[in-house]
Amino acid sequence: MAKLVLVNAGKNYEYGVHEPLNLLVLAAYAKSKGHEVIIADQIAGEDIFEKIKKFNPDFIGITGTTAVISDAYEIADWSRKNNYKVVMGGVHVTIMPEEALEHSDYVIKGEGEDALARILEGKAKPGIIIGKCIKNLDELPKIDREMINIEYYQKGKDRTPGTHLHFVPPNTKLNSILATRGCPYNCIFCHNSWRGLPVRINSAKHIIEEMKELEGKYGTEAVFFMDDDFLFSKQRMREFCKLYKENNLKIIWGCQTRVNSVDRELLKEIKEAGCRQIIFGLESGNQRILSMLKNNKTTVEQNKEAIRLVKEAGILACGSFMIGNPTETEAEIEDTKRFIIENKLDGVGVSITTPFPGTKLWDMCKERGMIPDKIDWKKFNLSQLTFALNDIPKERMEEINKEFMNIVLENNPGMSPKNLLKVAIKHPHKAIKRVIENPRAIFSLIKRIFKK
Ligand code: B12
């Protein structure tokens, strides 16, 4: 039996909206094999170094997406200096295993459950290990949310009102569930740890059991499904809606999906089964750009129709968009601005297009010689320009980004002046910095007050 600490790396509280489901599932798996496991959560503000020293583990497992990988490496370096064995996994190290191996003893590419168990049992040699893909998600051991500070995560929405979770009223206990691994589509900007792996889903029965446990044990009132496309299996959704009603569940929920996964009938059914918000990756109001990003799979017209249907069903229709795409012109970005304003979405998220390693977008940028030798991974947070992907000068792109930030400010229900004031009181330095960077935000706020 080995002792393991799993670390949720990251110093930005804004990343603590959803519980770390990846570490919870890895912990459950390792525990089911008889190992002693705890989670040290830097994102939730824990003193992870103190917690690690006190537990004195045999292994430290660290997860990291690209945006927080510098924090993850810092923890890995500290751990090795203190003679702990380090295992790293997650989406970033899956793509950059050699880079991660400079900071750790073991690096897992892909799914971590089985590989981690082999390491803990002393059956794997240090180095890069390819994770085995879990075939049946329902067979994974049940996660135990008591391993983390559940109250901290249940208040995730109140702590960060600027999030996409518009369906969650203030002071509502929120949790997240992940019920799919993999995605059947191939958007050029996306990479997740299941890239190239088959799509697998939890059964409707399994999801309902998890919701029942959340409602009964933790008083959960709202759930966000983290699946890339929660609605894509119509059969599962039908079964889900039936069981939701049979079990008399009260939890309201939101999810992400594709515009081609919704139709009037399904929307009616899921509304009756607690669905209150749908987020689509709408990406662009310009067809040329949308076709490039989504491999010709969706159209601007389809996007408009999907928004209309969702609103008609009485569900909040939200969308995320990308600006600063390869070869994109200012006129094409204007199309996105117009789309956002004309389609009256209930929530809008805008990101600066960022080429994450492992994506087709990254390869395109590499081919064009755009990727610098020295990369600052901290910039990979989708709100900062990593490097220019088109002919729009950097300064102008930053201006355009601010204009979009103001559009988001005017169109996001979560960004009410009251909510923003609350955050400003809690994080005054951040608020002052944001206003100095973008003084016009004040006008957008005033506009917002009068719009109400
Ligand atoms: C939930 C989620 C969030 C949540 C919580 C993040 C979190 N750390 O869990 C929030 C909203 C905070 C978030 C924020 C961001 N996210 Co996010 N998010 C996701 C999402 C939808 C699900 C992640 C998840 O729970 N997966 C479930 C678990 C089971 O999978 P997993 O994490 O890959 O873990 C498996 C393996 O990788 C491995 N593993 C992972 N860690 C470890 C550790 C050890 C020790 C071992 C052995 C194995 C191992 O084993 C696990 C089980 O098999 C994914 C999309 C997706 N479908 O994956 C995007 C995704 C991870 N996010 C992404 C991005 C870009 C971001 C942000 C930068 C966005 C932003 N503007 O802020 C930030 C980054 C901050 C951060 N700390 O993550 C990208 C990451 C791209 C990249 N190269 O890093 C993804 C892949 C979306 C995408 N398709 O582009 N995100």
Boltz pocket constraint, residues with backbone or C-beta under 6 A from the ligand:
constraints:
  - pocket:
      binder: B
      contacts: [[A, 9], [A, 10], [A, 14], [A, 15], [A, 16], [A, 17], [A, 18], [A, 19], [A, 20], [A, 21], [A, 22], [A, 23], [A, 25], [A, 26], [A, 60], [A, 61], [A, 62], [A, 63], [A, 64], [A, 65], [A, 66], [A, 67], [A, 68], [A, 87], [A, 88], [A, 89], [A, 90], [A, 91], [A, 92], [A, 108], [A, 110], [A, 111], [A, 112], [A, 113], [A, 116], [A, 178], [A, 189], [A, 190], [A, 191], [A, 192], [A, 193], [A, 194], [A, 226], [A, 227], [A, 228], [A, 356], [A, 357], [A, 380], [A, 381], [A, 382], [A, 383]]
      max_distance: 6.0
